[in-house]
């Protein structure tokens, strides 16, 4: 059966054995969602691409610690999400230092992710401003569930928390968003 794609489990086994082509196939399978996770955190396409690439490199180096039989995507997205959050922390430190040195505020404006194209421009800007104001973990839970289409279980694995924690984060975040966008009931 020439040309038939290998199942993910087979690609993982081959990648663990040092087959870079198999890992390349895994990268191709997951590169778009990895970029979207990184972009959701960073709000910068170039930096998100670097974070996703670094996440893939770290995942490759950690394949020996990946549990056989576990789903690869949530594990990978957790690594990419952590890489993106580390970049946000580093960026915040750099911006703080820049503000102290220059005595000026550094703009933190961000472009919305591609999924927002469906929304009207004004609503989109308002929505993403409200999402950006959420705590990073809440923001990732909301984006994972509603923009990336992850299940509660996949989001929990990607964030490294229990399923109930994802549900609670999403509930609280949606309540904050509702209050921000609609005002008190």
Contact map, one row per residue, 1 for C-alpha under 8 A:
11110000000000000000000000000000000000000000000000000000000000000000000000000000000000000000000000000000000000000000000000000000000000000000000000000000000000000000000000000000000000000
11110000000000000000000000000000000000000000000000000000000000000000000000000000000000000000000000000000000000000000000000000000000000000000000000000000000000000000000000000000000000000
11111000000000000000000000000000000000000000000000000000000000000000000000000000000000000000000000000000000000000000000000000000000000000000000000000000000000000000000000000000000000000
11111100000000000000000000000000000000000000000000000000000000000000000000000000000000000000000000000000000000000000000000000000000000000000000000000000000000000000000000000000000000000
00111110000000000000000000000000000000000000000000000000000000000000000000000000000000000000000000000000000000000000000000000000000000000000000000000000000000000000000000000000000000000
00011111011000000000000000000000000000000000000000000000000000000000000000000000000000000000000000000000000000000000000000000000000000000000000000000000000000000000000000000000000000000
00001111111000000000000000000000000000000000000000000000000000000000000000000000000000000000000000000000000000000000000000000000000000000000000000000000000000000000000000000000000000000
00000111111100000000000001000000000000000000000000000000000000000000000000000000000000000000000000000000000000000000000000000000000000000000000000000000000000000000000000000000000000000
00000011111110000000000000000000000000000000000000000000000000000000100000000000000000000000000000000000000000000000000000000000000000000000000000000000000000000000000000000000000000000
00000111111111000000000000000000000000000000000000000000000000000000000000000000000000000000000000000000000000000000000000000000000000000000000000000000000000000000000000000000000000000
00000111111111100000011011000000000000000000000000000000000000000000000000000000000000000000000000000000000000000000000000000000000000000000000000000000000000000000000000000000000000000
00000001111111110000011001000000000000000000000000000000000000000000000000000000000000000000000000000000000000000000000000000000000000000000000000000000000000000000000000000000000000000
00000000111111111000000000000000000000000000000000000000000000000000000000000000000000000000000000000000000000000000000000000000000000000000000000000000000000000000000000000000000000000
00000000011111111110011000000000000000000000000000000000000000000000000000000000000000000000000000000000000000000000000000000000000000000000000000000000000000000000000000000000000000000
00000000001111111111111000000000000000000000000000000000000000100000000000000000000000000000000000000000000000000000000000000000000000000000000000000000000000000000000000000000000000000
00000000000111111110000000000000000000000000000000000000000000110000000000000000000000000000000000000000000000000000000000000000000000000000000000000000000000000000000000000000000000000
00000000000011111110000000000000000000000000000000000000000000000000000000000000000000000000000000000000000000000000000000000000000000000000000000000000000000000000000000000000000000000
00000000000001111111000000000000000000000000000000000000000000000000000000000000000000000000000000000000000000000000000000000000000000000000000000000000000000000000000000000000000000000
00000000000001111111111000000000000000000000000000000000000000000000000000000000000000000000000000000000000000000000000000000000000000000000000000000000000000000000000000000000000000000
00000000000000100111111100000000000000000000000000000000000000000000000000000000000000000000000000000000000000000000000000000000000000000000000000000000000000000000000000000000000000000
00000000000000100011111110000000000000000000000000000000000000000000000000000000000000000000000000000000000000000000000000000000000000000000000000000000000000000000000000000000000000000
00000000001101100011111111000000000000000000000000000000000000000000000000000000000000000000000000000000000000000000000000000000000000000000000000000000000000000000000000000000000000000
00000000001101100011111111100000000000000000000000000000000100000000000000000000000000000000000000000000000000000000000000000000000000000000000000000000000000000000000000000000000000000
00000000000000000001111111110000000000000000000000000000000000000000000000000000000000000000000000000000000000000000000000000000000000000000000000000000000000000000000000000000000000000
00000000001000000000111111111000000000000000000000000000000000000000000000000000000000000000000000000000000000000000000000000000000000000000000000000000000000000000000000000000000000000
00000001001100000000011111111100000000000000000000000000000000000000000000000000000000000000000000000000000000000000000000000000000000000000000000000000000000000000000000000000000000000
00000000000000000000001111111110000000000000000000000001000000000000000000000000000000000000000000000000000000000000000000000000000000000000000000000000000000000000000000000000000000000
00000000000000000000000111111111000000000000000000000000000000000000000000000000000000000000000000000000000000000000000000000000000000000000000000000000000000000000000000000000000000000
00000000000000000000000011111111000000000000000000000000000000000000000000000000000000000000000000000000000000000000000000000000000000000000000000000000000000000000000000000000000000000
00000000000000000000000001111111110000000000000000000000000000000000000010000000000000000000000000000000000000000000000000000000000000000000000000000000000000000000000000000000000000000
00000000000000000000000000111111111000000000000000010000000000000000000000000000000000000000000000000000000000000000000000000000000000000000000000000000000000000000000000000000000000000
00000000000000000000000000011111111100000000000000000000000000000000000000000000000000000000000000000000000000000000000000000000000000000000000000000000000000000000000000000000000000000
00000000000000000000000000000111111110000000000000000000000000000000000000000000000000000000000000000000000000000000000000000000000000000000000000010000000000000000000000000000000000000
00000000000000000000000000000111111111000000000000010000000000000000000000011001000000000000000000000000000000000000000000000000000000000000000000000000000000000000000000000000000000000
00000000000000000000000000000011111111100000000110110000000000000000000000000000000000000000000000000000000000000000000000000000000000000000000000000000000000000000000000000000000000000
00000000000000000000000000000001111111110000000100000000000000000000000000000000000000000000000000000000000000001000000000000000000000000000000000010000000000000000000000000000000000000
00000000000000000000000000000000111111111000000000000000000000000000000000001001100000000000000000000000000000000000000000000000000000000001001100010000000000000000000000000000000000000
00000000000000000000000000000000011111111100000110110000000000000000000000000001101100000000000000000000000000000000000000000000000000000000000000000000000000000000000000000000000000000
00000000000000000000000000000000001111111111101110000000000000000000000000000000000000000000000000000000000000001000000000000000000000000000000000000000000000000000000000000000000000000
00000000000000000000000000000000000111111110000000000000000000000000000000000000000000000000000000000000000000001000000000000000000000000001001000000000000000000000000000000000000000000
00000000000000000000000000000000000011111110000000000000000000000000000000000000100110010000000000000000000000000000000000000000000000010011000000000000000000000000000000000000000000000
00000000000000000000000000000000000001111111101100000000000000000000000000000000000110110000000000000000000000000000000000000000000000000000000000000000000000000000000000000000000000000
00000000000000000000000000000000000000111111100100000000000000000000000000000000000000000000000000000000000001111000000000000000000000000000000000000000000000000000000000000000000000000
00000000000000000000000000000000000000100111111100000000000000000000000000000000000000000000000000000000000001100000000000000000000000000000000000000000000000000000000000000000000000000
00000000000000000000000000000000000000100111111110000000000000000000000000000000000000000000000000000000000000000000000000000000000000000000000000000000000000000000000000000000000000000
00000000000000000000000000000000000000000001111111000000000000000000000000000000000000000000000000000000000000000000000000000000000000000000000000000000000000000000000000000000000000000
00000000000000000000000000000000000000100101111111100000000000000000000000000000000000000000000000000000000000000000000000000000000000000000000000000000000000000000000000000000000000000
00000000000000000000000000000000001101100111111111110000000000000000000000000000000100000000000000000000000000000000000000000000000000000000000000000000000000000000000000000000000000000
00000000000000000000000000000000001001100000111111111000000000000000000000000000000000000000000000000000000000000000000000000000000000000000000000000000000000000000000000000000000000000
00000000000000000000000000000000000000000000011111111100000000000000000000000000000000000000000000000000000000000000000000000000000000000000000000000000000000000000000000000000000000000
00000000000000000000000000000000001001000000001111111110000000000000000000000001001100100000000000000000000000000000000000000000000000000000000000000000000000000000000000000000000000000
00000000000000000000000000000010011001000000000111111111000000000000000000000001001100000000000000000000000000000000000000000000000000000000000000000000000000000000000000000000000000000
00000000000000000000000000000000000000000000000011111111100000000000000000000000000000000000000000000000000000000000000000000000000000000000000000000000000000000000000000000000000000000
00000000000000000000000000000000000000000000000001111111110000000000000000000001001000000000000000000000000000000000000000000000000000000000000000000000000000000000000000000000000000000
00000000000000000000000000000000000000000000000000111111111000000000000000010011001000000000000000000000000000000000000000000000000000000000000000000000000000000000000000000000000000000
00000000000000000000000000100000000000000000000000011111111100000000000000010001000000000000000000000000000000000000000000000000000000000000000000000000000000000000000000000000000000000
00000000000000000000000000000000000000000000000000001111111110000000000000000000000000000000000000000000000000000000000000000000000000000000000000000000000000000000000000000000000000000
00000000000000000000000000000000000000000000000000000111111111000000000000000010000000000000000000000000000000000000000000000000000000000000000000000000000000000000000000000000000000000
00000000000000000000000000000000000000000000000000000011111111100000000000010010000000000000000000000000000000000000000000000000000000000000000000000000000000000000000000000000000000000
00000000000000000000001000000000000000000000000000000001111111100000000000000000000000000000000000000000000000000000000000000000000000000000000000000000000000000000000000000000000000000
00000000000000000000000000000000000000000000000000000000111111110000000000000000000000000000000000000000000000000000000000000000000000000000000000000000000000000000000000000000000000000
00000000000000000000000000000000000000000000000000000000011111111100000000000000000000000000000000000000000000000000000000000000000000000000000000000000000000000000000000000000000000000
00000000000000110000000000000000000000000000000000000000001111111100000000000000000000000000000000000000000000000000000000000000000000000000000000000000000000000000000000000000000000000
00000000000000010000000000000000000000000000000000000000000011111100000000000000000000000000000000000000000000000000000000000000000000000000000000000000000000000000000000000000000000000
00000000000000000000000000000000000000000000000000000000000001111110000000000000000000000000000000000000000000000000000000000000000000000000000000000000000000000000000000000000000000000
00000000000000000000000000000000000000000000000000000000000001111111010000000000000000000000000000000000000000000000000000000000000000000000000000000000000000000000000000000000000000000
00000000000000000000000000000000000000000000000000000000000000001111110000000000000000000000000000000000000000000000000000000000000000000000000000000000000000000000000000000000000000000
00000000000000000000000000000000000000000000000000000000000000000111110000000000000000000000000000000000000000000000000000000000000000000000000000000000000000000000000000000000000000000
00000000100000000000000000000000000000000000000000000000000000000011111000000000000000000000000000000000000000000000000000000000000000000000000000000000000000000000000000000000000000000
00000000000000000000000000000000000000000000000000000000000000000111111100000000000000000000000000000000000000000000000000000000000000000000000000000000000000000000000000000000000000000
00000000000000000000000000000000000000000000000000000000000000000000111111100000000000000000000000000000000000000000000000000000000000000000000000000000000000000000000000000000000000000
00000000000000000000000000000000000000000000000000000000000000000000011111110000000000000000000000000000000000000000000000000000000000000000000000000000000000000000000000000000000000000
00000000000000000000000000000100000000000000000000000000000000000000001111111000000000000000000000000000000000000000000000000000000000000000000000000000010001000000000000000000000000000
00000000000000000000000000000000000000000000000000000000000000000000001111111100000000000000000000000000000000000000000000000000000000000000000000000000011011000000000000000000000000000
00000000000000000000000000000000000000000000000000000000000000000000001111111110000000000000000000000000000000000000000000000000000000000000000000000000000011000000000000000000000000000
00000000000000000000000000000000010000000000000000000011001000000000000111111111000000000000000000000000000000000000000000000000000000000000000000000000000001000000000000000000000000000
00000000000000000000000000000000010010000000000000000000000000000000000011111111100000000000000000000000000000000000000000000000000000000000000000000000000001000000000000000000000000000
00000000000000000000000000000000000000000000000000000000000000000000000001111111110000000000000000000000000000000000000000000000000000000000000000000000000011110000000000000000000000000
00000000000000000000000000000000000000000000000000000010011000000000000000111111111000000000000000000000000000000000000000000000000000000000000000000000000001000000000000000000000000000
00000000000000000000000000000000010011000000000000110111000000000000000000011111111100000000000000000000000000000000000000000000000000000000000000000000000000000000000000000000000000000
00000000000000000000000000000000000011001000000000000000000000000000000000001111111110000000000000000000000000000000000000000000000000000000000000000000000001100000000000000000000000000
00000000000000000000000000000000000000000000000000000000000000000000000000000111111111000000000000000000000000000000000000000000000000000000000000000000000000000000000000000000000000000
00000000000000000000000000000000000001000000000000110110000000000000000000000011111111100000000000000000000000000000000000000000000000000000000000000000000000000000000000000000000000000
00000000000000000000000000000000000001001100000100110000000000000000000000000001111111110000000000000000000000000000000000000000000000000000000000000000000000000000000000000000000000000
00000000000000000000000000000000000000001100000000000000000000000000000000000000111111111000000000000000000000000000000000000000000000010000000000000000000000000000000000000000000000000
00000000000000000000000000000000000000000000000000000000000000000000000000000000011111111100000000000000000000000000000000000000000000000000000000000000000000000000000000000000000000000
00000000000000000000000000000000000000000100000000100000000000000000000000000000001111111110000000000000000000000000000000000000000000000000000000000000000000000000000000000000000000000
00000000000000000000000000000000000000001100000000000000000000000000000000000000000111111111000000000000000000000000000000000000000000000000000000000000000000000000000000000000000000000
00000000000000000000000000000000000000000000000000000000000000000000000000000000000011111111100000000000000000000000000000000000000000000000000000000000000000000000000000000000000000000
00000000000000000000000000000000000000000000000000000000000000000000000000000000000001111111110000000000000000000000000000000000000000000000000000000000000000000000000000000000000000000
00000000000000000000000000000000000000000000000000000000000000000000000000000000000000111111111000000000000000000000000000000000000000000000000000000000000000000000000000000000000000000
00000000000000000000000000000000000000000000000000000000000000000000000000000000000000011111111100000000000000000000000000000000000000000000000000000000000000000000000000000000000000000
00000000000000000000000000000000000000000000000000000000000000000000000000000000000000001111111110000000000000000000000000000000000000000000000000000000000000000000000000000000000000000
00000000000000000000000000000000000000000000000000000000000000000000000000000000000000000111111111000000000000000000000000000000000000000000000000000000000000000000000000000000000000000
00000000000000000000000000000000000000000000000000000000000000000000000000000000000000000011111111100000010000000000000000000000000000000000000000000000000000000000000000000000000000000
00000000000000000000000000000000000000000000000000000000000000000000000000000000000000000001111111110000000000000000000000000000000000000000000000000000000000000000000000000000000000000
00000000000000000000000000000000000000000000000000000000000000000000000000000000000000000000111111111000000000000000000000000000000000000000000000000000000000000000000000000000000000000
00000000000000000000000000000000000000000000000000000000000000000000000000000000000000000000011111111111010000000000000000000000000000000000000000000000000000000000000000000000000000000
00000000000000000000000000000000000000000000000000000000000000000000000000000000000000000000001111111111110000000000000000000000000000000000000000000000000000000000000000000000000000000
00000000000000000000000000000000000000000000000000000000000000000000000000000000000000000000000111111111000000000000000000000000000000000000000000000000000000000000000000000000000000000
00000000000000000000000000000000000000000000000000000000000000000000000000000000000000000000000011111110000000000000000000000000000000000000000000000000000000000000000000000000000000000
00000000000000000000000000000000000000000000000000000000000000000000000000000000000000000000000001111111000000000000000000000000000000000000000000000000000000000000000000000000000000000
00000000000000000000000000000000000000000000000000000000000000000000000000000000000000000000000001111111100000000000000000000000000000000000000000000000000000000000000000000000000000000
00000000000000000000000000000000000000000000000000000000000000000000000000000000000000000000000001110111110000000000000000000000000000000000000000000000000000000000000000000000000000000
00000000000000000000000000000000000000000000000000000000000000000000000000000000000000000000000000100011111000000000000000000000000000000000000000000000000000000000000000000000000000000
00000000000000000000000000000000000000000000000000000000000000000000000000000000000000000000001001100001111100000000000000000000000000000000000000000000000000000000000000000000000000000
00000000000000000000000000000000000000000000000000000000000000000000000000000000000000000000000000000000111110000000000000000000000000000000000000000000000000000000000000000000000000000
00000000000000000000000000000000000000000000000000000000000000000000000000000000000000000000000000000000011111000000000000000000000000000000000000000000000000000000000000000000000000000
00000000000000000000000000000000000000000000000000000000000000000000000000000000000000000000000000000000001111100000000000000000000000000000000000000000000000000000000000000000000000000
00000000000000000000000000000000000000000011000000000000000000000000000000000000000000000000000000000000000111110000000000000000000000000000000000000000000000000000000000000000000000000
00000000000000000000000000000000000000000011000000000000000000000000000000000000000000000000000000000000000011111000000000000000000000000000000000000000000000000000000000000000000000000
00000000000000000000000000000000000000000010000000000000000000000000000000000000000000000000000000000000000001111101000000011001000000000000000000000000000000000000000000000000000000000
00000000000000000000000000000000000100110010000000000000000000000000000000000000000000000000000000000000000000111111000000000000000000000000000000000000000000000000000000000000000000000
00000000000000000000000000000000000000000000000000000000000000000000000000000000000000000000000000000000000000011111100000000000000000000000000000000000000000000000000000000000000000000
00000000000000000000000000000000000000000000000000000000000000000000000000000000000000000000000000000000000000001111110000000000000000000000000000100000000000000000000000000000000000000
00000000000000000000000000000000000000000000000000000000000000000000000000000000000000000000000000000000000000011111111000010000000000000000000000000000000000000000000000000000000000000
00000000000000000000000000000000000000000000000000000000000000000000000000000000000000000000000000000000000000000111111110010000000000000000000000000000000000000000000000000000000000000
00000000000000000000000000000000000000000000000000000000000000000000000000000000000000000000000000000000000000000011111100000000000000000000000000000000000000000000000000000000000000000
00000000000000000000000000000000000000000000000000000000000000000000000000000000000000000000000000000000000000000001111110110000000000000000000000000000000000000000000000000000000000000
00000000000000000000000000000000000000000000000000000000000000000000000000000000000000000000000000000000000000000000111111110000000000000000000000000000000000000000000000000000000000000
00000000000000000000000000000000000000000000000000000000000000000000000000000000000000000000000000000000000000000000101111111000000000000000000000000000000000000000000000000000000000000
00000000000000000000000000000000000000000000000000000000000000000000000000000000000000000000000000000000000000000000000111111100000000000000000000000000000000000000000000000000000000000
00000000000000000000000000000000000000000000000000000000000000000000000000000000000000000000000000000000000000000000001111111110000000000000000000000000000000000000000000000000000000000
00000000000000000000000000000000000000000000000000000000000000000000000000000000000000000000000000000000000000010001101111111111000000000000000000000000000000000000000000000000000000000
00000000000000000000000000000000000000000000000000000000000000000000000000000000000000000000000000000000000000010000000011111111100000000000000000000000000000000000000000000000000000000
00000000000000000000000000000000000000000000000000000000000000000000000000000000000000000000000000000000000000000000000001111111110000000000000000000000000000000000000000000000000010000
00000000000000000000000000000000000000000000000000000000000000000000000000000000000000000000000000000000000000000000000000111111111000000000000000000000000000000000000000000000100010000
00000000000000000000000000000000000000000000000000000000000000000000000000000000000000000000000000000000000000010000000000011111111100000000000000000000000000000000000000000000000000000
00000000000000000000000000000000000000000000000000000000000000000000000000000000000000000000000000000000000000000000000000001111111110000000000000000000000000000000000000000000000000000
00000000000000000000000000000000000000000000000000000000000000000000000000000000000000000000000000000000000000000000000000000111111111000000000000000000000000000000000000000000100110000
00000000000000000000000000000000000000000000000000000000000000000000000000000000000000000000000000000000000000000000000000000011111111000010000000000000000000000000000000000000100000000
00000000000000000000000000000000000000000000000000000000000000000000000000000000000000000000000000000000000000000000000000000001111111100010000000000000000000000000000000000000000000000
00000000000000000000000000000000000000000000000000000000000000000000000000000000000000000000000000000000000000000000000000000000111111100000000000000000000000000000000000000000000000000
00000000000000000000000000000000000000000000000000000000000000000000000000000000000000000000000000000000000000000000000000000000011111110110000000000000000000000000000000001000000000000
00000000000000000000000000000000000000000000000000000000000000000000000000000000000000000000000000000000000000000000000000000000000111111110000000000000000000000000000000000000000000000
00000000000000000000000000000000000000001000000000000000000000000000000000000000000010000000000000000000000000000000000000000000000001111111000000000000000000000000000000000000000000000
00000000000000000000000000000000000000000000000000000000000000000000000000000000000000000000000000000000000000000000000000000000000000111111100000000000000000100000000010000000000000000
00000000000000000000000000000000000000000000000000000000000000000000000000000000000000000000000000000000000000000000000000000000000001111111110000000000000000000000000011011000000000000
00000000000000000000000000000000000000001000000000000000000000000000000000000000000000000000000000000000000000000000000000000000001101111111111000000000000000000000000000001000000000000
00000000000000000000000000000000000010011000000000000000000000000000000000000000000000000000000000000000000000000000000000000000000000011111111100000000000000100000000000000000000000000
00000000000000000000000000000000000000000000000000000000000000000000000000000000000000000000000000000000000000000000000000000000000000001111111110000000001000100000010011000000000000000
00000000000000000000000000000000000000000000000000000000000000000000000000000000000000000000000000000000000000000000000000000000000000000111111111100000000000000000000011001100000000000
00000000000000000000000000000000000010010000000000000000000000000000000000000000000000000000000000000000000000000000000000000000000000000011111111110000000000000000000000000000000000000
00000000000000000000000000000000000010000000000000000000000000000000000000000000000000000000000000000000000000000000000000000000000000000001111111111100001000000000000000000000000000000
00000000000000000000000000000000000000000000000000000000000000000000000000000000000000000000000000000000000000000000000000000000000000000000111111111111001000000000000000000000000000000
00000000000000000000000000000000000000000000000000000000000000000000000000000000000000000000000000000000000000000000000000000000000000000000011111111100000000000000000000000000000000000
00000000000000000000000000000000000000000000000000000000000000000000000000000000000000000000000000000000000000000010000000000000000000000000011111111000000000000000000000000000000000000
00000000000000000000000000000000100110000000000000000000000000000000000000000000000000000000000000000000000000000000000000000000000000000000001111111100000000000000000000000000000000000
00000000000000000000000000000000000000000000000000000000000000000000000000000000000000000000000000000000000000000000000000000000000000000000000111111110000000000000000000000000000000000
00000000000000000000000000000000000000000000000000000000000000000000000000000000000000000000000000000000000000000000000000000000000000000000000111011111111000000000000000000000000000000
00000000000000000000000000000000000000000000000000000000000000000000000000000000000000000000000000000000000000000000000000000000000000000000000010001111111000000000000000000000000000000
00000000000000000000000000000000000000000000000000000000000000000000000000000000000000000000000000000000000000000000000000000000000000000000000010000111111100000010011000000000000000000
00000000000000000000000000000000000000000000000000000000000000000000000000000000000000000000000000000000000000000000000000000000000000000000000000000111111110000110000000000000000000000
00000000000000000000000000000000000000000000000000000000000000000000000011000000000000000000000000000000000000000000000000000000000000000000000000000111111111000000000000000000000000000
00000000000000000000000000000000000000000000000000000000000000000000000001000000000000000000000000000000000000000000000000000000000000000000100110000111111111100010010000000000000000000
00000000000000000000000000000000000000000000000000000000000000000000000000000000000000000000000000000000000000000000000000000000000000000000000000000001111111111110110000000000000000000
00000000000000000000000000000000000000000000000000000000000000000000000001100100000000000000000000000000000000000000000000000000000000000000000000000000111111111100000000000000000000000
00000000000000000000000000000000000000000000000000000000000000000000000011111110100000000000000000000000000000000000000000000000000000000000000000000000011111111000000000000000000000000
00000000000000000000000000000000000000000000000000000000000000000000000000000100100000000000000000000000000000000000000000000000000000001001100000000000001111111000000000000000000000000
00000000000000000000000000000000000000000000000000000000000000000000000000000100000000000000000000000000000000000000000000000000000000000000000000000000000111111100000000000000000000000
00000000000000000000000000000000000000000000000000000000000000000000000000000000000000000000000000000000000000000000000000000000000000000000000000000000000111111110110000000000000000000
00000000000000000000000000000000000000000000000000000000000000000000000000000000000000000000000000000000000000000000000000000000000000000000000000000000100110011111110000000000000000000
00000000000000000000000000000000000000000000000000000000000000000000000000000000000000000000000000000000000000000000000000000000000000000000000000000001101100001111111000000000000000000
00000000000000000000000000000000000000000000000000000000000000000000000000000000000000000000000000000000000000000000000000000000000000000000000000000000000000000111111100000000000000000
00000000000000000000000000000000000000000000000000000000000000000000000000000000000000000000000000000000000000000000000000000000000000000000000000000000000100001111111110000000000000000
00000000000000000000000000000000000000000000000000000000000000000000000000000000000000000000000000000000000000000000000000000000000000000000100000000001001100001111111111000000000000000
00000000000000000000000000000000000000000000000000000000000000000000000000000000000000000000000000000000000000000000000000000000000000000000000000000001000000000011111111100000000000000
00000000000000000000000000000000000000000000000000000000000000000000000000000000000000000000000000000000000000000000000000000000000000000000000000000000000000000001111111110000000000000
00000000000000000000000000000000000000000000000000000000000000000000000000000000000000000000000000000000000000000000000000000000000000001100110000000000000000000000111111111000000000000
00000000000000000000000000000000000000000000000000000000000000000000000000000000000000000000000000000000000000000000000000000000000000000100110000000000000000000000011111111100000000000
00000000000000000000000000000000000000000000000000000000000000000000000000000000000000000000000000000000000000000000000000000000000000000000000000000000000000000000001111111110000000000
00000000000000000000000000000000000000000000000000000000000000000000000000000000000000000000000000000000000000000000000000000000000000000100000000000000000000000000000111111111000000000
00000000000000000000000000000000000000000000000000000000000000000000000000000000000000000000000000000000000000000000000000000000000001000110010000000000000000000000000011111111100000000
00000000000000000000000000000000000000000000000000000000000000000000000000000000000000000000000000000000000000000000000000000000000000000000010000000000000000000000000001111111110000000
00000000000000000000000000000000000000000000000000000000000000000000000000000000000000000000000000000000000000000000000000000000000000000000000000000000000000000000000000111111111000000
00000000000000000000000000000000000000000000000000000000000000000000000000000000000000000000000000000000000000000000000000000000000000000000000000000000000000000000000000011111111100000
00000000000000000000000000000000000000000000000000000000000000000000000000000000000000000000000000000000000000000000000000000010011000000000000000000000000000000000000000001111111110000
00000000000000000000000000000000000000000000000000000000000000000000000000000000000000000000000000000000000000000000000000000000000000000000000000000000000000000000000000000111111111100
00000000000000000000000000000000000000000000000000000000000000000000000000000000000000000000000000000000000000000000000000000000000000000000000000000000000000000000000000000011111111111
00000000000000000000000000000000000000000000000000000000000000000000000000000000000000000000000000000000000000000000000000000000010000000000000000000000000000000000000000000001111111100
00000000000000000000000000000000000000000000000000000000000000000000000000000000000000000000000000000000000000000000000000000110010000000000000000000000000000000000000000000000111111100
00000000000000000000000000000000000000000000000000000000000000000000000000000000000000000000000000000000000000000000000000000000000000000000000000000000000000000000000000000000011111111
00000000000000000000000000000000000000000000000000000000000000000000000000000000000000000000000000000000000000000000000000000000000000000000000000000000000000000000000000000000011111111
00000000000000000000000000000000000000000000000000000000000000000000000000000000000000000000000000000000000000000000000000000000000000000000000000000000000000000000000000000000001001111
00000000000000000000000000000000000000000000000000000000000000000000000000000000000000000000000000000000000000000000000000000000000000000000000000000000000000000000000000000000001001111
